[in-house]
Amino acid sequence: MAKKTVENWDPDTRTVELHEVDPAVDHPAHYNRGIEAIEIIESWNLNFAMGNVIKYVLRAPYKGTQIQDLEKARIYISREIERLKRDESR
């Protein structure tokens, strides 16, 4: 797969930098099944923990580490539950 050119806006210098990105880095096969996890996370405005839950669950069947990824998701779910409980007790 050929590299693609992407733009990076630098607000400090107010310039656009162009550079090539390897698709294996920017969009690995386990990232994209029609819609990327980051698109869901951003459109739902999810926090860090919930974003990681979505990321690990969506990618788990495609990376070859399904149990490990689901265990990672479980850790982030637990962290979010604990955060919500702390917030409720305030």
C-alpha positions in Angstrom: 0.0 0.0 0.0 1.4 3.4 -1.0 2.1 6.1 1.5 -0.3 9.0 1.6 0.4 12.7 2.2 -1.3 14.3 5.2 -1.4 17.9 6.3 -0.5 19.1 9.8 -1.6 22.6 10.8 0.9 24.3 13.1 -1.0 27.0 15.0 2.2 28.5 16.4 3.7 29.2 13.0 0.3 29.3 11.2 1.6 27.0 8.5 0.6 23.7 7.1 3.3 21.0 6.9 2.9 18.1 4.5 4.4 14.7 5.2 4.0 11.1 4.1 2.4 8.6 6.4 2.6 4.8 6.0 -0.9 3.4 5.9 0.2 0.5 8.2 0.8 3.3 10.9 -2.1 5.6 10.1 -4.8 3.0 9.2 -3.9 -0.6 10.1 -6.3 -3.2 8.9 -7.6 -3.8 12.5 -8.5 0.0 12.7 -11.0 0.1 9.9 -14.2 -2.0 9.4 -16.2 0.7 7.7 -15.9 3.2 10.5 -12.9 3.8 12.8 -13.1 3.6 16.5 -11.8 7.2 16.8 -14.7 8.5 14.7 -17.2 6.9 17.1 -15.3 8.2 20.1 -15.2 11.7 18.8 -18.8 11.8 17.6 -20.1 10.6 21.0 -17.6 12.9 22.8 -16.4 10.0 25.0 -13.9 10.5 27.8 -10.6 8.7 27.8 -11.7 5.6 29.7 -14.9 5.1 27.6 -13.0 5.8 24.4 -10.5 3.0 25.3 -13.4 0.6 26.0 -14.8 1.3 22.5 -11.4 1.0 20.9 -10.5 -2.3 22.5 -13.9 -3.9 22.0 -14.1 -2.9 18.3 -10.6 -4.0 17.4 -10.4 -7.2 19.6 -11.6 -9.7 17.0 -9.2 -8.4 14.3 -5.9 -8.1 16.1 -5.3 -11.7 17.2 -5.3 -10.7 20.8 -9.1 -10.9 21.5 -9.0 -12.0 25.2 -6.2 -9.5 26.0 -8.1 -6.6 24.4 -11.3 -7.5 26.1 -9.4 -7.7 29.5 -8.0 -4.2 28.7 -11.6 -3.0 28.0 -12.7 -4.4 31.3 -10.0 -2.5 33.2 -11.3 0.8 31.6 -14.9 -0.1 32.3 -14.0 -0.7 36.0 -12.1 2.6 36.1 -15.1 4.5 34.7 -17.5 2.8 37.1 -15.3 3.8 40.1 -15.1 7.4 38.8 -18.8 7.6 38.5 -19.3 6.2 42.0 -16.8 8.8 43.4 -18.7 11.6 41.5 -22.1 10.4 42.9 -20.8 10.5 46.5 -19.7 14.1 46.3 
